[in-house]
Amino acid sequence: MDFNLSDDIQAIADTVRRYANEKLLPKYQYWDKSGEFPHEMYKEMGQMGFFSSLAGSQYGGSELGALAHGVITYEVARGDFNAAYPVLLCGGLSLLLENLAPDHIKDEWIPQVLAAEKLLGFCLTEPGSGSDAAGLITRAELEGDEWVITGEKASISMVMEADALLVFAKTKQDDGSTGVSLFFVPTDSEGFSRSPYDDMGHKAIRRGSASFQGVRIPKENLLGTQGRGFPEAMKLFDI
Ligand SMILES: Cc1cc2nc3c(=O)[nH]c(=O)nc-3n(C[C@H](O)[C@H](O)[C@H](O)COP(=O)(O)OP(=O)(O)OC[C@H]3O[C@@H](n4cnc5c(N)ncnc54)[C@H](O)[C@@H]3O)c2cc1C
């Protein structure tokens, strides 16, 4: 069995490695010490297609696939471990949106996420549930045409910079992982607030906690099927 990369993927790896050595590695310590968020650099990476491997071409994706996405993430991380987070999050979560979101969210958000004009975060962990993710207690209740989300999320990468979050919440109480649904929550929603962690070695991922105090989002912001948030989102981890 031949485990070598194809010529195309190797060429991508070489390009990204050169970029990481020239642009990311020299500034890693500065970004980490200052806590400055290098958004302009991420936009440049977005323009170079670093976030686009998984997304469909109708949204500006390259459809190069999971191996290319992994190779790009790996080479970026060689230069700056922190810079691999937006690659993983924006690249991966754009595929979740493509698979699960209604058309108006896909059309508006995916092209901007691939260009790093808009950033996304993934809200699963809570103060009382980490490995035991099914133990989450954030809840979402349908009131008329809106979902109302209440709860706390902990340890969320890029939360301080994210323009929208993919949030897991219970839509059916006491039903383990089968009662969990996934929601698309813009961070300018009323009732949302966030606070940063004083991280060591990876300040630039802008990790922190997120609070949802009766945050109202349109009914259509449910991603995928109600109650199937876990199995549908976990397909991303299987690619
Ligand atoms: C840098 C960083 C970025 C992160 N970004 C995100 C993010 O973007 N979004 C998000 O949702 N979360 C994020 N997380 C949270 C991460 O997913 C959780 O830390 C993880 O799920 C573990 O949860 P915990 O820290 O509460 O540890 P715990 O679940 O409390 O586990 C602590 C230890 O106990 C062990 N353990 C737990 N349960 C058992 C058991 N039943 N039997 C034996 N051993 C057990 C674990 O293996 C671990 O070693 C991030 C974490 C880090 C460190």
The ligand as an SDF file (V2000), in Angstrom:
LIG
                    3D

 53 58  0  0  0  0  0  0  0  0999 V2000
   -7.4320   24.3250   23.9380 C   0  0  0  0  0  0  0  0  0  0  0  0
   -8.8340   23.8240   24.0740 C   0  0  0  0  0  0  0  0  0  0  0  0
   -9.8000   24.2250   23.1690 C   0  0  0  0  0  0  0  0  0  0  0  0
  -11.1240   23.7840   23.2980 C   0  0  0  0  0  0  0  0  0  0  0  0
  -12.0670   24.2120   22.4040 N   0  0  0  0  0  0  0  0  0  0  0  0
  -13.3540   23.8010   22.5420 C   0  0  0  0  0  0  0  0  0  0  0  0
  -14.3650   24.2750   21.6470 C   0  0  0  0  0  0  0  0  0  0  0  0
  -14.1030   25.0340   20.7080 O   0  0  0  0  0  0  0  0  0  0  0  0
  -15.6470   23.8680   21.8460 N   0  0  0  0  0  0  0  0  0  0  0  0
  -15.9960   23.0130   22.8590 C   0  0  0  0  0  0  0  0  0  0  0  0
  -17.1740   22.6800   22.9630 O   0  0  0  0  0  0  0  0  0  0  0  0
  -15.0640   22.5580   23.7420 N   0  0  0  0  0  0  0  0  0  0  0  0
  -13.7590   22.9330   23.5970 C   0  0  0  0  0  0  0  0  0  0  0  0
  -12.8050   22.4850   24.4800 N   0  0  0  0  0  0  0  0  0  0  0  0
  -13.2270   21.6490   25.5870 C   0  0  0  0  0  0  0  0  0  0  0  0
  -12.8620   20.1850   25.4180 C   0  0  0  0  0  0  0  0  0  0  0  0
  -13.6240   19.6020   24.4200 O   0  0  0  0  0  0  0  0  0  0  0  0
  -13.0360   19.5350   26.7940 C   0  0  0  0  0  0  0  0  0  0  0  0
  -11.9290   19.9770   27.5420 O   0  0  0  0  0  0  0  0  0  0  0  0
  -13.0790   18.0340   26.7400 C   0  0  0  0  0  0  0  0  0  0  0  0
  -14.3410   17.6170   26.2630 O   0  0  0  0  0  0  0  0  0  0  0  0
  -12.8150   17.4160   28.1190 C   0  0  0  0  0  0  0  0  0  0  0  0
  -13.6850   17.9510   29.0570 O   0  0  0  0  0  0  0  0  0  0  0  0
  -13.1530   18.5000   30.4820 P   0  0  0  0  0  0  0  0  0  0  0  0
  -12.0310   19.4430   30.2490 O   0  0  0  0  0  0  0  0  0  0  0  0
  -14.3490   18.9610   31.2620 O   0  0  0  0  0  0  0  0  0  0  0  0
  -12.5110   17.2350   31.1800 O   0  0  0  0  0  0  0  0  0  0  0  0
  -13.2670   16.0590   31.9510 P   0  0  0  0  0  0  0  0  0  0  0  0
  -14.4060   15.5420   31.1410 O   0  0  0  0  0  0  0  0  0  0  0  0
  -13.5650   16.5060   33.3440 O   0  0  0  0  0  0  0  0  0  0  0  0
  -12.1220   14.9710   31.9800 O   0  0  0  0  0  0  0  0  0  0  0  0
  -10.9560   15.1370   32.8090 C   0  0  0  0  0  0  0  0  0  0  0  0
  -10.1420   13.8510   32.7440 C   0  0  0  0  0  0  0  0  0  0  0  0
  -10.9290   12.7380   33.2200 O   0  0  0  0  0  0  0  0  0  0  0  0
  -10.9820   11.7140   32.2310 C   0  0  0  0  0  0  0  0  0  0  0  0
  -12.3180   11.1090   32.2560 N   0  0  0  0  0  0  0  0  0  0  0  0
  -13.4980   11.7410   32.0480 C   0  0  0  0  0  0  0  0  0  0  0  0
  -14.5240   10.8760   32.1630 N   0  0  0  0  0  0  0  0  0  0  0  0
  -13.9730    9.6610   32.4310 C   0  0  0  0  0  0  0  0  0  0  0  0
  -14.5190    8.3540   32.6480 C   0  0  0  0  0  0  0  0  0  0  0  0
  -15.8310    8.1210   32.6140 N   0  0  0  0  0  0  0  0  0  0  0  0
  -13.6560    7.3540   32.8900 N   0  0  0  0  0  0  0  0  0  0  0  0
  -12.3130    7.5750   32.9330 C   0  0  0  0  0  0  0  0  0  0  0  0
  -11.7420    8.7910   32.7330 N   0  0  0  0  0  0  0  0  0  0  0  0
  -12.5580    9.8130   32.4930 C   0  0  0  0  0  0  0  0  0  0  0  0
  -10.7010   12.4080   30.8970 C   0  0  0  0  0  0  0  0  0  0  0  0
  -10.1270   11.5250   29.9340 O   0  0  0  0  0  0  0  0  0  0  0  0
   -9.6960   13.4840   31.3150 C   0  0  0  0  0  0  0  0  0  0  0  0
   -8.3970   12.9680   31.3640 O   0  0  0  0  0  0  0  0  0  0  0  0
  -11.4750   22.8990   24.3640 C   0  0  0  0  0  0  0  0  0  0  0  0
  -10.4900   22.4750   25.2730 C   0  0  0  0  0  0  0  0  0  0  0  0
   -9.1950   22.9290   25.1400 C   0  0  0  0  0  0  0  0  0  0  0  0
   -8.1720   22.4620   26.1470 C   0  0  0  0  0  0  0  0  0  0  0  0
  1  2  1  0
  2  3  1  0
  2 52  2  0
  3  4  2  0
  4  5  1  0
  4 50  1  0
  5  6  2  0
  6  7  1  0
  6 13  1  0
  7  8  2  0
  7  9  1  0
  9 10  1  0
 10 11  2  0
 10 12  1  0
 12 13  2  0
 13 14  1  0
 14 15  1  0
 14 50  1  0
 15 16  1  0
 16 17  1  0
 16 18  1  0
 18 19  1  0
 18 20  1  0
 20 21  1  0
 20 22  1  0
 22 23  1  0
 23 24  1  0
 24 25  2  0
 24 26  1  0
 24 27  1  0
 27 28  1  0
 28 29  2  0
 28 30  1  0
 28 31  1  0
 31 32  1  0
 32 33  1  0
 33 34  1  0
 33 48  1  0
 34 35  1  0
 35 36  1  0
 35 46  1  0
 36 37  1  0
 36 45  1  0
 37 38  2  0
 38 39  1  0
 39 40  1  0
 39 45  2  0
 40 41  1  0
 40 42  2  0
 42 43  1  0
 43 44  2  0
 44 45  1  0
 46 47  1  0
 46 48  1  0
 48 49  1  0
 50 51  2  0
 51 52  1  0
 52 53  1  0
M  END
$$$$
